[in-house]
Amino acid sequence: MANTPKDGDKADAHQIEITSKAYKERLKLLKKAQEFSQSDEIPKAVEYYGQYLNALALYYKVDESKLSPKLFDPEKDIAELFLISHAYWDLAKAYDRSPNLHLESIRCLDQFVNFTIGYKYQYANARTIKSFIRKRLAHNPAAFKQAYERIQVESKGCFISTDLFGSQHPITHELRQWKFSIQNTKLGFFFIESYYNTLCPFYFKLSKFSLFRPILRTLSIYSLKLFIRIKRSF
């Protein structure tokens, strides 16, 4: 017998209740996953990370594999975006341990990159993956190296210029285009890597102090404008 509208309403209400409860409990699931990961109880960590991500997927009405930064508010949900990136990071490392799960590791690395590029924690995540590569902890190092290079190359952000002038300012646009023009050369990649891993952290750390911020802004604006003039002369 087909469900009556009343039965359907009950089913919908029950599903909404399940979704709401899972969403409210998601951070507890994440905390357990992190604790298991730190104690090297990898199977349990994978289980709870999966529950955390599935709770988000259920809330946004997508499959876990379809979770995307576009579903979130880049400002209001910045903390959640960071947590998601690290959930996928830990999963990528966990799956990397098994040769039979390398494809799943690569999928999680892709998600880690997707939830990293363009956000202010990008350089922190880049340092995390670079450190992992340097310590030679990866069983599939090529995949991790490729993910690291994607973070450096595919980012559309010019964080310092955006902070100083805005994302739509001509100087920001010109610097962004220049970055795209040099990213495929060894020297260009080295410059981009240094920018994200050294200059950005230094700038944003100093800018937190009200005493330094006016001086830092003045020097940074002058330096960027000078750089643009020099670049145009070549």
C-alpha positions as CSV (number, residue, x, y, z in Angstrom):
1,M,0.0,0.0,0.0
2,A,1.3,3.4,-0.9
3,N,2.1,5.9,1.8
4,T,-0.5,8.4,2.5
5,P,0.6,12.1,2.6
6,K,0.4,11.9,6.4
7,D,2.9,9.0,6.4
8,G,5.1,10.9,4.0
9,D,5.1,13.9,6.3
10,K,6.1,11.7,9.2
11,A,8.9,10.2,7.2
12,D,10.2,13.6,6.2
13,A,10.0,14.9,9.8
14,H,11.9,11.8,10.9
15,Q,14.6,12.4,8.3
16,I,14.9,16.1,9.2
17,E,15.3,15.0,12.9
18,I,18.1,12.6,12.0
19,T,19.9,15.1,9.8
20,S,19.6,17.8,12.5
21,K,20.9,15.5,15.2
22,A,23.8,14.3,13.1
23,Y,24.8,17.9,12.2
24,K,24.7,19.0,15.9
25,E,26.8,16.1,16.9
26,R,29.4,16.4,14.1
27,L,32.1,18.2,16.1
28,K,32.0,15.5,18.7
29,L,32.5,12.9,16.0
30,L,35.4,15.0,14.6
31,K,37.0,15.3,18.0
32,K,36.9,11.5,18.5
33,A,38.4,11.0,15.0
34,Q,41.3,13.4,15.9
35,E,41.9,11.6,19.2
36,F,42.0,8.2,17.4
37,S,44.3,9.6,14.8
38,Q,46.7,11.0,17.4
39,S,46.8,7.6,19.2
40,D,47.4,5.9,15.9
41,E,44.1,4.0,16.0
42,I,43.7,4.5,12.3
43,P,40.6,2.3,11.5
44,K,38.6,4.0,14.2
45,A,39.9,7.4,13.1
46,V,38.7,6.7,9.5
47,E,35.3,5.6,10.8
48,Y,34.7,8.7,12.8
49,Y,36.1,11.1,10.1
50,G,33.7,9.4,7.7
51,Q,30.8,10.0,10.1
52,Y,31.8,13.6,10.5
53,L,31.9,14.2,6.7
54,N,28.7,12.2,6.1
55,A,26.9,14.4,8.7
56,L,27.9,17.4,6.7
57,A,26.9,15.8,3.4
58,L,23.5,14.8,4.9
59,Y,22.9,18.3,6.1
60,Y,23.8,19.8,2.7
61,K,21.9,17.0,0.8
62,V,24.8,15.8,-1.2
63,D,26.9,12.7,-1.3
64,E,30.1,12.9,0.8
65,S,32.2,12.8,-2.4
66,K,30.3,15.9,-3.6
67,L,31.2,18.0,-0.6
68,S,32.5,21.3,-2.0
69,P,33.7,24.6,-0.6
70,K,30.9,26.2,-2.6
71,L,28.4,24.8,-0.1
72,F,29.8,26.9,2.6
73,D,30.1,30.6,3.4
74,P,33.8,31.5,3.0
75,E,33.7,33.9,5.9
76,K,31.2,32.5,8.4
77,D,32.2,28.9,7.8
78,I,36.0,29.5,7.6
79,A,36.6,27.4,10.8
80,E,34.5,24.5,9.4
81,L,36.3,24.7,6.0
82,F,39.6,24.4,7.8
83,L,38.4,21.4,9.8
84,I,37.1,19.7,6.7
85,S,40.4,20.2,5.0
86,H,42.2,18.5,7.8
87,A,39.7,15.7,8.0
88,Y,40.5,14.9,4.4
89,W,44.2,15.3,5.1
90,D,44.1,12.7,7.9
91,L,42.1,10.4,5.7
92,A,44.5,10.8,2.8
93,K,47.4,9.8,5.1
94,A,45.4,6.8,6.5
95,Y,44.5,5.4,3.1
96,D,48.0,6.0,1.8
97,R,49.2,3.3,4.2
98,S,47.5,0.6,2.1
99,P,48.5,0.0,-1.6
100,N,44.9,-1.1,-2.2
101,L,43.5,2.2,-1.1
102,H,45.8,4.6,-2.9
103,L,43.0,5.8,-5.2
104,E,40.9,6.7,-2.1
105,S,44.0,8.5,-0.7
106,I,44.3,10.5,-3.9
107,R,40.6,11.4,-3.8
108,C,41.0,12.6,-0.2
109,L,44.1,14.6,-1.2
110,D,42.0,16.2,-4.0
111,Q,39.4,17.2,-1.4
112,F,42.1,18.5,0.9
113,V,43.4,20.7,-1.9
114,N,39.9,21.8,-2.8
115,F,39.2,22.9,0.8
116,T,42.6,24.6,1.0
117,I,43.1,26.7,-2.1
118,G,42.2,30.4,-1.7
119,Y,41.8,30.5,2.1
120,K,44.0,32.3,4.5
121,Y,45.1,28.9,6.1
122,Q,46.4,27.9,2.7
123,Y,50.0,28.5,3.6
124,A,49.6,26.6,6.8
125,N,48.2,23.6,5.0
126,A,50.9,23.9,2.4
127,R,53.6,23.7,5.1
128,T,51.8,20.7,6.6
129,I,52.0,18.7,3.4
130,K,55.5,19.9,2.5
131,S,56.7,18.7,5.9
132,F,55.1,15.3,5.4
133,I,56.8,15.0,2.0
134,R,60.2,16.1,3.4
135,K,60.0,13.5,6.2
136,R,59.4,10.8,3.5
137,L,56.4,9.5,5.3
138,A,54.2,9.0,2.2
139,H,53.9,5.6,0.6
140,N,52.8,7.3,-2.6
141,P,55.0,10.4,-2.6
142,A,54.1,11.4,-6.1
143,A,50.5,11.9,-5.2
144,F,51.4,14.1,-2.2
145,K,53.9,16.1,-4.2
146,Q,51.3,16.7,-6.9
147,A,48.8,17.9,-4.3
148,Y,51.4,20.3,-2.9
149,E,52.1,21.7,-6.3
150,R,48.4,22.2,-7.0
151,I,48.1,24.3,-3.9
152,Q,50.9,26.5,-5.0
153,V,50.0,26.8,-8.6
154,E,46.2,26.8,-8.8
155,S,45.5,29.3,-6.1
156,K,44.0,32.4,-7.6
157,G,44.7,34.4,-4.4
158,C,47.3,37.2,-4.0
159,F,46.6,37.5,-0.3
160,I,48.8,40.5,0.5
161,S,47.6,42.6,-2.4
162,T,44.0,41.5,-1.7
163,D,44.3,42.6,1.9
164,L,45.8,45.9,0.9
165,F,43.8,46.9,-2.2
166,G,40.9,44.4,-2.5
167,S,40.5,41.4,-4.8
168,Q,39.2,43.5,-7.8
169,H,41.9,46.2,-7.7
170,P,44.0,46.5,-10.9
171,I,47.2,45.9,-9.0
172,T,45.8,42.7,-7.5
173,H,44.6,41.6,-11.0
174,E,48.0,42.4,-12.6
175,L,49.9,40.4,-9.9
176,R,47.5,37.5,-10.3
177,Q,48.1,37.5,-14.1
178,W,51.8,37.7,-13.6
179,K,51.7,34.7,-11.3
180,F,49.9,32.7,-13.9
181,S,52.6,33.7,-16.5
182,I,55.5,32.4,-14.4
183,Q,54.1,29.4,-12.6
184,N,55.3,26.8,-15.0
185,T,59.0,27.8,-14.7
186,K,61.2,26.5,-12.0
187,L,62.2,29.9,-10.8
188,G,58.6,31.1,-11.0
189,F,57.3,28.1,-8.9
190,F,60.1,28.8,-6.4
191,F,59.0,32.4,-6.1
192,I,55.3,31.4,-5.7
193,E,56.2,28.8,-3.1
194,S,58.3,31.4,-1.2
195,Y,55.4,33.9,-1.4
196,Y,52.8,31.6,0.1
197,N,55.1,29.8,2.6
198,T,57.2,32.8,3.8
199,L,55.9,36.2,2.9
200,C,52.2,35.6,3.6
201,P,52.7,34.1,7.1
202,F,55.1,36.9,8.0
203,Y,52.7,39.6,6.7
204,F,49.6,38.3,8.4
205,K,51.4,37.6,11.7
206,L,52.7,41.2,11.9
207,S,49.4,42.6,10.8
208,K,47.7,41.2,13.9
209,F,49.6,43.8,16.0
210,S,48.0,47.2,15.8
211,L,51.3,48.8,16.5
212,F,52.9,47.4,13.3
213,R,49.9,47.4,11.0
214,P,50.0,51.0,9.8
215,I,53.7,50.8,9.1
216,L,53.4,47.4,7.5
217,R,50.6,48.5,5.2
218,T,52.5,51.6,4.1
219,L,55.7,49.6,3.4
220,S,53.8,46.8,1.7
221,I,51.8,49.2,-0.5
222,Y,54.9,51.1,-1.5
223,S,56.8,47.8,-2.2
224,L,54.0,46.4,-4.4
225,K,53.6,49.6,-6.4
226,L,57.4,49.7,-6.9
227,F,57.4,46.1,-8.0
228,I,54.6,46.8,-10.5
229,R,56.6,49.7,-12.0
230,I,59.8,47.6,-12.3
231,K,57.8,44.7,-13.8
232,R,56.3,47.0,-16.4
233,S,59.7,48.4,-17.4
234,F,60.8,45.0,-18.7
